Structures are given as C-alpha cells and as structure tokens.
C-alpha cells in the first residue's frame, strides 16, 4: 500500500520509528505498539498530521498497513522550532485542548513561578503553528494533583464552558490513596469551606458559613496501611477533596498541608475521569485515564 504525499515534510530523524510486522490498520497498530497512547490521543495526532507512514504524513485512522512499513510520530513540536511538553495532549480540536497534567506542574503562573506551567507550555505549543494563537483557562488542578485538565482555544469557548460548567460537566472522577483503612464501602461528605489568611481551606458544619462542598467517595481497594478511593464531586471548591479526606480522618498520602503523616514523592490524587458536553458541537465527550504508576507501588496492581 502506498500513501499519497500530503505535502508535509518528512519527520526529523530523531523521531522513533515503529516497524510493522503484520498487516493491520494504523489506529490498531498505534494502540498496540505505542505506550500510553489512548484512542483520543491517536486521533488528535492524526488530525494534526503528526503520524507518518514510510515518511509520509497520514491523517486517516483506518489507513492500511503492510508488514515491513515503518510508522513514526512527531510528538508535540513544530518541525522548525521544537517545543518540549511535560504533559500529554489527550485530545485537541479547534476549540479545546485536554491534557493529562503531571503532578508537580502548575496549571497557571504564581508569583514564584512564571514559566513552568501547563498554561505556558500550551501557549508555546499553539503558537508554533500561528504566533497569534492563544489558550484560555477553563478550570484548574492543584500543582501536586495530576490528571485531566481542559483549556479553551478562544475566549468565546472559555466563557461558554465557565458560565455553564455545572450543567456541562456530567462526571468528574478522582482516584486518591488515603492513609489507613476506611471501614465503610463509601459515603458522602458535606461541609462549607472557608479560607484562612494563609490560604488554608477548612470546613465549617454551619450551613452558609462558606462555600458548600459535597464529595462522594467509594472504597475500591484496601491494604493494611492504605485505601484506594474513587471520588466524585458534586461541587468543585479549592482543595475540596484534600480537606474532606482530612475531615474523614484519612488524609491523602503525601498531603502534608492537610494532615498526612506519610512522606511520599507526590500527592496521591489523580483526576482520572472527565465527561462533559462539548461547548460547540454539543457532543458528549468522555475521557478516562489509567491509575498512575506511583499509586501501584502503594496498593499493588
């Protein structure tokens, strides 16, 4: 099978190549051979002409592959000006970008750190194709929380998503490893959150004394020292999950700010599920990623 030249230049020699050993289709081959590659991630790369078969850019996911051909991927960079991303782009279209943010990376700048942020990296990324391109913040994840995060590619989409966030978001799921064994199978925590002058959040049980916060949790697995939880939010307040797990008496592993006594290399909180209505197409979008490898070292496979 020969692919027609799309007019795109050949990928740099530094891009890894994958040898096709048996007949397949491009999507099936990539999912089977490239680690940490989701279906949505593959389709985004194809749309952006970042997948090459025998040096020629291919955009069709059902493109036929024959044994002996070579497939390469040009990840997150412009051919003339390389951009390094410390994050995975899970999905991208003309309106939004969804990333898998690693723990330790800020969503946006703070006084002490201006450049090492998801916002800055994605701004550089979109400006590689057009210097006038911009991105806009829709919501945030704490610096030490990893997982799915949405940015808008124009201000209209940003406002649409922010103004209708509670209605547009169908489901938001987090994985957390907390200290100790939780005896119940799950439950709901409800309080009103307030913030101190030192930016610590805390719970009040008095209705109306702060912002209402509701967290639902389910125990997925227990060990002698830890519990793995599936957490679903009814509200999205600052540090909500972290405060509520401490209120429960089971702080998140690695969360010294909110009660953890465990020294660990990261905060064990990960946004693994995001389901929402696309602000433009009105299509229901669902994205789900795997449990971080660091979690497995604590609770097993």
Secondary structure, DSSP 8 states (H G I E B T S, - for coil): ------S-----TTS-EEE--S-EEHHHHHHHHSTT--HHHHHHHHHTT-EEETTEE---TT-EE-TT-EEEE--S--SSS----SEEEEEE-SSEEEEEE-TT-BSS-BTTBSSSBHHHHHHHHHHTT-TT---EE-----TT-EEEEEEESSHHHHHHHHHTHHHHEEEEEEEEEEES--SSSEEEEEEEEEE-TTS-EEEE-STTSSEEEEEEEEEEEE-SSEEEEEEEESS--TTHHHHHHHHTT--BTT-GGGT-----SS--EEEEEEEEE-TTT--EEEEE----HHHHHHH--
